[in-house]
Amino acid sequence: MNLFDKNNRFNIANLVTFTNISLGVIAIYFIVKGDFFTAIILAWIAGACDIIDGKLARRYQLSTEFGVQLDSFADFLSFVVMPSFLLFYALGSGITSVFQELIVGIVFILYIIMGLRRLVEFNLKTDAGEVAKFFEGVPTPLGAILLWVLYLTYSYGLIANVYIITFLVAVVAWSLNSKLKIPHP
């Protein structure tokens, strides 16, 4: 098995992406168990994997349509679903009614749908191996960072109101598919 063969589904770049996916799943497990600290550490490692896999794919000419799709699935899991779970579970202690839980839940489902839409739109506009100068809309890794910032502001009591945090999640969800121009690193 050649780790630098573009046609190998388990080439070095894709293995790093599979690691990202695994870390996202394991982070969700820790969130459900209430161990947010471990989940956040795993999420940051997943973020490093997201950077590394792209660099490997470009450096060794391993970019393929399979890799693009796999990377988007990893982004969806690690940068859309996992941070949504983190913040939703963190807000759980401040949710005081079934109605409030329903409203907050709907906004987080909306965030997940908007994140998925953003990734699908990105894939439809991108060819394997291409890197644009600007992202249109907030990329999902940046959206995840924004949700982690909201998690920290809530956890440290800087913004203790569940509705304000939920509104800000809705703003981030909108920004994922906005016309904002974000420079590519």
NORURUR-V25030 format. One record per residue. PHI is phi as a letter, one per 40 degrees, with the letter a starting at -180 (* if undefined). PSI is psi in radians with two decimals (NA if undefined). BURIAL is I if it has 9 or more other ideal C-beta (glycine too) atoms within 8 Angstrom, else O. Layout:
PHI PSI BURIAL
PHI PSI BURIAL
//
This chain:
* 2.05 O
c 2.02 O
c -0.18 I
b 0.37 O
c 2.09 O
d -0.58 O
c -0.11 O
c 2.06 I
c -0.32 O
b 0.70 O
c 3.02 I
d -0.71 I
c -0.78 I
c -0.59 I
c -0.67 I
c -0.67 I
c -0.73 I
c -0.61 I
c -0.75 I
d -0.84 I
d -0.80 I
c -0.75 O
c -0.66 I
c -0.76 I
c -0.78 I
c -0.66 I
c -0.72 I
c -0.71 I
d -0.83 O
c -0.58 I
c -0.83 I
c -0.57 O
c -0.15 O
g 0.13 O
c 1.35 O
c -0.61 I
d -0.86 O
c -0.70 I
c -0.72 I
c -0.72 I
d -0.80 O
c -0.65 I
c -0.72 I
c -0.63 O
c -0.70 I
c -0.68 I
c -0.71 I
c -0.71 O
c -0.66 I
c -0.63 I
c -0.79 O
c -0.74 I
c -0.71 I
c -0.71 I
c -0.72 O
c -0.77 I
c -0.73 I
c -0.74 I
c -0.68 O
b 0.31 I
f 0.86 O
b 0.11 I
c 2.20 I
a 2.91 I
c -0.68 O
d -0.80 O
c -0.67 I
c -0.80 I
c -0.73 I
c -0.75 I
c -0.70 I
c -0.64 I
c -0.74 I
c -0.76 I
c -0.74 I
c -0.80 I
c -0.88 I
c -0.45 I
b -0.04 I
b -1.07 I
c -0.89 I
c -0.85 I
c -0.52 I
c -0.79 I
c -0.76 I
d -0.92 I
c -0.70 I
c -0.81 I
c -0.63 I
c -0.64 I
c -0.29 I
d -0.67 O
c -0.39 O
c -0.10 I
c 2.14 I
b -0.09 O
a 2.84 O
c -0.67 O
c -0.81 O
c -0.73 I
c -0.68 I
c -0.82 O
c -0.85 I
c -0.76 I
c -0.74 I
c -0.73 O
c -0.70 I
c -0.63 I
c -0.73 O
d -0.75 I
d -0.78 I
c -0.75 I
c -0.75 O
c -0.64 I
c -0.75 I
c -0.76 I
d -0.74 I
c -0.76 I
c -0.71 I
c -0.80 I
d -0.75 I
d -0.80 I
c -0.63 I
c -0.45 O
c -0.11 O
b 2.42 I
c 2.64 O
d 2.25 I
g -0.22 O
c 2.54 O
b 2.03 O
c 2.76 O
c -0.59 O
b 2.55 O
c 2.51 I
c 2.00 O
g 2.86 I
c 2.16 I
c 2.65 I
c -0.62 I
c -0.66 I
c -0.66 I
d -0.70 I
c -0.75 I
c -0.73 O
c -0.67 I
c -0.64 I
c -0.63 I
c -0.75 O
c -0.69 I
d -0.82 I
c -0.73 I
c -0.60 I
c -0.81 I
c -0.61 O
c 0.15 O
g 0.23 O
c -0.67 O
b 1.80 I
c -0.08 O
c 2.10 O
c -0.66 I
c -0.64 O
c -0.79 O
c -0.77 I
c -0.73 I
c -0.75 O
c -0.60 I
c -0.73 I
c -0.67 I
c -0.76 O
c -0.72 I
d -0.79 I
c -0.76 I
c -0.43 I
c -0.59 I
b 0.37 I
c -3.12 I
c 0.19 O
d 2.43 O
c 2.04 O
b 2.12 I
c 2.39 O
c 2.30 O
c NA O
//
